Amino acid sequence: MKEGDLLLNWQKKPVAILLCDKSNKVFWFKNNKYEIVTNKQLKVLFFSEKGLQGIDLSGADLRHADLRHADLRGVSLRGAYLTGANLTGAYLTGANLRGASLRCANLKGADLTNANLIRANLRHADLRHADLRGASLTGADLRGANLTGAYLNRASLSGADLTGANLYGADLTGASLFGVNLTGANHNQDTIWPSNFDKSRLSLSS
């Protein structure tokens, strides 16, 4: 190695690397490999438990990235590709995920309070026990998503598609369900609906 080269080896494991310009706008991403980077004009940042608060990851390709317990509070992931990503227990409070692709992503136990998930693709995502209180899910695709035990208090689900979603034990107290598609959605006696919700729209699921 020569001066200026950076060998990335965090805790003896491959790490995700973000290459950003001075405005913190990501334009190149490598994941799950050791990489040698030679570019003195770029600021190098790492995914770690110390967090990436405030970073702009709009449109970043993070498919199948390992982001378990990552601190991504307030991060912009607008239009990002997070298909199959592991975001178990990640901190995404106030994050902008508008239009992001989170299909089949693992968001079990993630903190998504007040997150912007408008028109996000969450089809078949694992959202068990995720905290979505106050989140905006207007027009989101949640077909087949697992929302078992999820906290959806005061969340906006207007126009969202929850066809075939699992809502066992989910708490939707105060949630907005105007125009939501609940065709084939699974629910049980532990599912808590908004006080003004017309339960006649539902068919009893076992």
N, C-alpha and C positions, 0 to 999 in steps of 0.2 A: 504494500500500500504506500501511496505517496501522500504528501501533505495536501489536505483538502478533501481526501476521500473519507467517507463516513461509513463504517461497518455497523449495521444495525443489529443488535443482539441484546434485547431487553430481557432480563431474568432468564437468560439462556434459552429463550423461546423466540420463534419468528414473531415479528411485530408488524402491525399496520403502520404505514408511513404516509404522511400527507406532505406534498410539496406545494407551498403556497407563495404567492407574490406578496408584496408589501401590504396589500389591501386585505390579506388573509383569504383571498379567493382561491379555492382549490382548482387546479387544472390538471393534475396528474396523480394517480393513485396506484399503489402496489400493495398487495396483501398476501399474507401467509408464505412469505419467502424471505430469505436473507438477501439483502440488496446492498450493493455498493453504489453510492451516489457521489457524483463529482459535478457540483454546480454551485459556485460561491454566490451567485445572485439569488439563490432561493433560501427561504427560511424553512427549516425542517422541523416538523412537529410529530409527536408520537401519540398513539392511543395508549393511555395508561390510566390508572385510577386517579391521577391528579387532575384529569379532566381536560376538555377542549371547549370550555365555556366561551360562547360568543363567536366561535369560528363559523365561517360560511362554507358549508358543504353542499350547497345547492347543485343538483345534478351529478353529484359524485357517484362513482360506481363502487358500491360497497356490498355487492352480491356475495352472500355466504361469509361475510366478515364475522370474526369473533369479537363481539363488543360486550361481552358479559360484564355487568356492573360498571360499565363506562359512564363517566360523568359528562353528559351531553346537554346539560341544562342551558336552555336559551339558544342552542345551536340551530342554525338554519340548514335543514335537510330537504328543502323544497325541491320536489321533482327528483330526489335521489333514488338510486336503485339499491334497495335493501332486500331483494328477494332472497329468502332462505337465510338471512342474517341471524346470528344468535345475539339477541339483546336481553337475555334473561337478567332481570334485576337492574337493568340500566336506568339511569336517572335522566329523564327527558322532560322534566318540568318546563313548561313554556316553550318547548321546541317547536319549530316550524317545519311540519312534515306534509304541508299542503301538496297534494298530487304525487306524493312519494309512492314507490312500489315496495310494499312490505308483504307481498304474497308469500305465504308459508314461512314467514319470519317467526322466530321464537321470542315473544315478548312477555313470557311468564313472569309475573311479579314486578314488571317494569312500572316506573313512576312516570305517568303521562298526564299528570294533572295540568289542566289549562293548556294542553298542547293543541296545535293547529293541525288537524288531520282531515281537513276539508278535501273531499274527492280523492283521498288516499286509497290505494289498493291494499286491503287487508284480507284478501280472500284466503281462507284456510290458515290464517295466522293463529298462533297460540297465544291467547291473551288471558289465560287463567290467572285469576287473582291480581290482574293488572289494575293499577289505580288510574282511572280515566275521569276522575271528578273534574267537572268544568271544562272538559275537552270538547273541541268542536269537530264533530264527525259528519257534518252536513254533506250529503251526497257520497259518503264513503262506501266502498264495496267491502262488505263484511260477510259475503256468502261463505258458509261453511266454517266461519271463524269460531274458535272455542273461547267463549267468554264466561266459562264457569267461575263463579265467585268473584267476578270482576266488579269493581266499584265504578258505576256510571252515573253517580249522583250529579244532577244539574248539567249533565252532558247534552250537547245538541246533536241529535241523530236524525234531524229532519231530512227526509229524502234518502236516507241511507238504505242499503239493501242488505238485510240480515237473513236472506233466504237460507234455510238449513243451518243457521247458526245455533250454537249451544249456549243457552242462557240459564242453565241450572244454577240457582243460588246467586244470580247476578242482582245487584242493587241498582235499580233505575229510578230511585226517589228523585223527583223534581226534574227528570230528564225530558227533553222535548222530542216527541215521537211523531210529529206531524209528517204525514206522507211516507212513513217508514214502511218497508216491505218486510213482513214477518212470516211470509209463506214458509211453512215447514220448519219454523224455528222451534227448538226444543226448550221447554221450560218446565218447572215443577212448583210445588208448594212453597219452596224456599226463594223463588224468584220474586223480587219486590218491584212492583210496577208503580208508575206515577199515580198519584191520587185521582187525577182526572182522566186516566186512561180507560178506554172502553174495552174491557176484557172479552166482550162478545166477539171481538175481532180474532180471538185466538181459539184454536182447537186444542183440547186437552192433550198434552203429551205425556207419555208414560216415562 
